[in-house]
Amino acid sequence: MFRLFINHRPGITWVTVVRACTGDNGGMGTLYLVRHGQASFGADDYDQLSPLGQQQSQRLGAYFSERGLQFEAVLIGSLKRHRQTWEGIHQGLGKPDVSPLVWPGLNEYDSHAVIHTIHPEPLDKPDTPERYKHHFGLLRKGLHAWMHGQVQPQGMPSFTDFVQGIQDAMAHVRAQHSGDVLMVSSGGPISTAVGTLLGAPPESMVEMNMRIRNTAVSELVFNPKRHSLVSFNTINHLDAPAFRDWVTFT
């Protein structure tokens, strides 16, 4: 049995699905989907964790360690921010003897290429609230068009192939593992994975994507046949007054 909790704060809504039962997981494995730590939004190289992003990642690893989690496998995308997030988690865990499997299908879409399909003109750097809002408004529109097959961003797969790359990673986990597995990726792949499981339309996947916080954890249980959602977009590792300023979205 599962219970659904809808949480609200000003400007933020997130959903948590919690198992109502206690005890073991009935022989099922558990997959922890983790979004990367805060990257360098607005900088020349976004694909680089900020100092806060490194702290978020290490804190998540320490949180996992405090709960005795030992991952039998780790999958990460091939982007720099995925590797750096895993390195921070690895350090927080106490440097366990596990090497990540790099899976390019877990990589994020190219936001600049997506925006360019509907707004070819150069954009100002999003360094004000107005420009920030404009940037993400265009990104939403571009994502909707890409997901519905109306545009094809340069250098990117079709949305169908993007989904397939994520599903292939999930199928690998089901086929090869039965314990705790960690997967470090980005907001787009994670929202697509969860949205696909729930049968959500593309528009809902986009909104989920925009609300995933840095180093947020989405938990799924799995057996060889399927995955099932347990929780989405949780940041229990930052749920203390000392970490109140560590909650970020970019």
N, C-alpha and C positions, 0 to 999 in steps of 0.2 A: 504494500500500500504506500502511496505517496501523498504528501500534502504540499499544496502550492501556497507560497507566501509572496504577496506583492508589496514591495517596500517603496516608500515615497520620501523624498527630500525635495526641497525647492529646486526645480529644474532637472531632477533625476528620478527615474523609475527603474527598478530592477526586480527580477523575479528569481526566487529560490525555490527549488523543488527538493523536498527532504523526505527520505524514507521514514515512515512511521514505525517500522519494525525495528527491533534490536537484535543483537547477535551477529553471527557471521553473515557473509554475503551469499550463502548458498552455493559456494564453489565458483562464483563468478569473479572475473578479474575486474580491476578498477583502472580506468584511464583518467589521468589528470591533464586536461588541456589548459595550458598556461599562455597568456599573452605576454609578449616581451615587456621589459621595463621601459620607463619613459625614454623615448628617443629624442633626437635633437631637431624638433619641429621648428621650421623657419631658418635653420642653418644651411650652409652649403651642402653638408652631408647629413641628411636625416638619419641614415642607417648607421647610427652611432649612439650608444646609450649615453645619456647625460649622467653626471655624478649622482643625481637622485635615482635615476634608473638602475644604476649599479647597487645602490643601497637597497632599493626595493627588492631586487633579485636576491641579494644576500639574506635579507630579512625573510623572504619566502623560503629559502633553503633552511634557515634556522627553524622556522615554523614547522616545516616537514620533519626535521630532525627531532624536535621536541615531541612530536607525535609518533616517533618510531617508524616512520615510513622508510622503506628500503626498496628502491625501484629496480626491478629485474631488467628493465630496458628503458632507454631514453631515445626519442626521436626529435630532431630539430629541423627547421628549415635551413636553407643555405645562406640566409642573409646574416650580415654581421651582427645585427641586434639580437638575432636568435641565439647565435653562438655566445655572445657576451652575457645574455640573460642566463643561459645554462651555466656559464662559468661562475656567475654570482651565486646561483642556486647550489652548484657543486661545492663552492667554498662554504656556504652556510650549512650545508649538510655534513660538513666535515671531510670532504673530498673522498667519497666512496669510490671503490674500484669499479667504475662503470663508464664506458665510452659511448658517446651519442652516435646514433645512426643518422646521417644527414639525408634528408628527404626533400628534394626541391619542390615537390608537390604541395608542401606546407608553406611555400612562400606567399607573401602578400601580393595583391595586384599592384600595378604601377599607377598611383593616384594622379601623377602628372599626365600620363598618357590617357587616362580616363577623362580627366577634365579637358584635355586638348581636343577630344572628339566633339565636344559641344561648345568649346570656347577657345578657338585657335590663337587668339591674341594673348600676348604675355600678361601675366598677372603680377600685381604688386606683391611684395613680400607681406605675408599675413602677420603684421606686427601691431595691429590695432584690433579692438573687438569687432569693428565694422568689417575689416578685411578678413578677419578670421571667419566671421559668419558668412561672408560672401564666398570664401574658399570652400567651405563645407557644404554650402548650398549648391554650388556647381558640382561638387563631388557626388552628392546625392543624385542629382539629375543625370550625371554621366553614368553612375553605377546602374541606375534604373534602365537606361538605354542599352548598356552593355548586357545586362542580365536578360533583357527581352530580345536580344539579337538585333537591335536597331543600329548599333555602331560596333566597330571592331577596333579597339585601341591598338596602336602600333606596338609591336614587340610583345604582345600579350596573347595568351590562349583565348579561345572562345570561352564563354561562361560555362558551357557544357563540359569542356575539357578541364577548366579550373575546378569544377565540382568533382570530376572524375579523379583528379590528382589527390584530392582530399579523401575521397572514398577509398582509393587504393591504399592510402596510409592506414586508414581505419581497418580495412580488410586485413592488412598485414598484421596489425595488432591482434585481431581476433584469431588469425591462423597460427601465429607464432608464440603467443603468450597467454598466461592464465593468472598472473599476479598483478602487482602494481606497476603501471607503465606511465611514464611522464612524456608529454608531447609539448614542445615549446614552439609556438607559431605566432601569428598575428591576428588582429581583429577580424579581417575578412575571412580567412579560412576557418577560424573558430566559429564565427556566426553562421557561416555556411554549413559547417558540420552539424551544429545544433539545430539550425533551421531546417535542414534536410531531414533530420531525425523526427522533427515535429511536424513535417509537412507544411512548413510556413511558406508563404509567397515571397518572391524576391524583395518586395518592398519592406516586409517585416525583417528579412535578413539584414537589409541596409540599416534599419533603425537599431537592431541588436548590435550591429557592428559599431555604430556611432556611440554606443553606451558602454562598450567593454573597457574596463579600466586597466591601467598598466599593472602587470603581474597578477591580474585577476585569474581565478581558478574556476574552471567548469569541470565537474566530475561526472563521469559516465561509468556504469558497470557494463560488462560485456561477457559473452560466452562465444563459442565458435560461430554462432549464427547471427548475432545481433548486438548492437549497443543500445543502452537505455539511459536517458538523462536522469541524473540525481540532483545536480545543482548547476547554476549558471551565474558567472560573473561575480563570484564571491571574493572578498578581500579580508578574510578573517585574520590573516597575518598582520594586517594594519589596523585592526579593530582595538585600538588603545589610544588614549590621549596623546601619548608621545609620538604617534605616527599620523596624527590628524592631518598634517600638512603634506604627507607623502602620497595622498590620493590624487592621481592624475589620469588624463585620458589620451594623451598624444604620444 
